[in-house]
Amino acid sequence: MTHIRVAFEGRFKLDEPSWRLDVGRSNIIFDRMRTAISHFNHNASSLEHPDPSIGHYIFQGTHLRDVLLRTFSPALSSTHAPLQAADDVDYISHETLEHSSRERGDHNGAFKNDMRIRSWVKRYSEVNPVRVEGDPVLGGLNATQTRAIAMMIGERISLVQGVSAGIVDFQ
């Protein structure tokens, strides 16, 4: 048996006894994606303390808009400088890769208010982490992968490449 899933932008009553279904390319996904991207510019912080005169709010936007949309602002220039040419296939030295962030501002991640997680992130972001009783066991990860996860959790936004989704087993 074949199933077809149909999506509409809005709800409406199906009063007709028969319907025709024309197969074509849908714009619904594109429209939803475009709407989501346009909402990046909304300030979610301003909606957290609602005006009591308004009945309800639909939360749109992100607390990461300063990070995501920063490159579009001519007032803010990035201090990013490439470490090597895009077509250079040689590995960069470990000493070159080990540097503190050159970007200004708050770098704390989603767990910035949880001191236990911040402690773990700070310790496991180092090459030789100090292990403390009660630290989570990340089975299946080597030291470099565990360090990458700690560094990712400690930032507001991260790009992670090359990590398999099925290797982390929190016990």
C-alpha positions in Angstrom: 0.0 0.0 0.0 1.3 3.5 -0.9 0.8 6.4 1.5 0.9 10.1 0.6 1.3 12.8 3.2 -0.2 16.1 2.3 0.6 19.4 4.1 -1.4 22.6 3.9 -0.5 26.1 5.3 -3.8 26.4 7.0 -6.8 24.4 8.2 -10.0 24.2 6.2 -13.1 21.9 6.0 -13.3 19.1 3.6 -16.9 19.4 2.5 -16.5 18.2 -1.1 -17.2 14.5 -1.7 -14.1 14.1 -3.9 -10.8 15.8 -4.3 -8.1 16.0 -7.0 -4.5 15.8 -6.0 -2.0 17.3 -8.5 1.6 16.2 -8.0 4.0 19.1 -8.1 6.8 20.8 -6.1 5.7 22.2 -2.8 6.9 25.6 -1.5 5.8 24.9 2.1 9.2 23.8 3.3 10.9 26.7 1.6 8.3 29.1 3.0 8.8 27.7 6.5 12.6 27.9 6.2 12.4 31.5 4.9 10.1 32.4 7.8 12.4 30.8 10.4 15.4 32.6 9.0 13.6 35.9 9.0 12.8 35.4 12.7 16.5 35.3 13.6 16.3 39.1 13.7 13.7 39.1 16.4 15.0 39.7 19.9 13.9 36.8 22.1 15.1 38.7 25.3 12.5 41.4 24.7 9.7 38.8 24.8 10.8 37.2 28.0 9.3 40.0 30.1 5.9 40.4 28.4 3.6 43.4 28.5 0.6 42.5 30.7 -1.7 44.5 28.4 -1.1 42.0 25.6 -2.9 38.7 25.9 -0.1 36.4 24.8 3.2 36.3 22.9 4.4 33.9 20.2 8.1 33.5 20.9 10.1 34.1 17.8 13.8 34.8 17.4 16.9 33.6 19.1 19.3 34.6 21.9 22.0 33.9 19.3 21.0 36.6 16.9 24.1 38.7 17.8 26.3 35.8 16.8 24.3 34.6 13.8 23.6 38.0 12.3 26.8 39.8 13.4 28.5 39.3 10.0 25.7 41.3 8.3 26.4 44.4 10.4 29.0 46.8 8.9 29.6 48.3 12.4 31.0 45.0 13.7 34.0 43.6 11.9 35.3 40.1 12.6 38.8 39.6 13.8 38.9 36.3 12.1 42.0 35.6 10.0 42.4 32.3 8.2 45.1 30.0 9.6 46.0 28.7 6.2 45.0 29.0 2.5 41.8 27.1 1.6 43.7 24.8 -0.9 46.5 24.0 1.6 46.3 20.3 2.5 49.1 20.3 5.2 48.1 19.9 8.8 48.4 23.0 11.0 50.7 22.6 14.0 49.1 21.9 17.4 50.6 25.1 18.8 48.9 27.2 16.1 45.5 25.6 16.9 45.8 26.1 20.6 44.7 29.7 21.1 42.1 31.6 23.1 39.1 33.1 21.3 39.8 36.3 19.5 36.2 37.3 19.6 35.0 39.7 22.3 31.9 39.1 24.5 30.1 36.4 26.3 31.3 32.9 25.3 29.4 30.9 27.9 27.1 28.3 26.5 23.6 27.2 27.3 24.7 25.8 30.7 26.3 29.1 31.9 24.3 29.0 35.1 25.1 25.4 36.0 28.4 25.6 37.9 28.9 21.8 37.8 28.8 21.7 34.0 30.9 24.8 33.7 33.5 23.2 36.0 33.5 20.0 33.8 33.8 22.2 30.6 36.7 24.2 32.0 38.6 21.1 33.1 37.9 18.9 30.1 38.7 21.7 27.6 42.4 21.3 28.6 44.7 18.8 27.1 45.2 16.9 30.4 41.9 17.4 32.2 41.6 17.1 36.0 39.2 14.3 36.7 36.8 14.6 39.6 34.5 12.0 41.1 31.1 12.2 39.6 32.3 13.3 36.1 30.1 11.7 33.4 31.6 8.7 31.6 31.6 9.3 27.9 32.1 5.7 26.6 33.4 5.3 23.1 35.1 8.7 22.9 38.8 9.3 22.9 40.4 12.2 24.8 40.3 14.5 21.7 36.6 13.8 21.1 35.8 14.4 24.8 37.8 17.7 24.7 35.9 18.8 21.5 32.5 18.1 23.3 33.7 20.1 26.3 34.8 23.0 24.1 31.5 22.9 22.2 29.4 22.9 25.4 31.3 25.9 26.7 30.5 28.1 23.8 27.3 29.8 22.8 27.4 28.4 19.2 29.7 25.7 17.7 30.2 24.0 14.4 31.0 20.4 15.0 32.4 18.3 12.1 33.1 14.6 12.0 31.4 13.3 15.1 29.1 10.3 14.8 25.8 10.7 16.5 25.7 7.2 17.9 28.9 7.2 19.9 27.9 9.0 23.0 26.5 6.9 25.8 25.7 8.8 29.0 25.6 6.5 32.0 
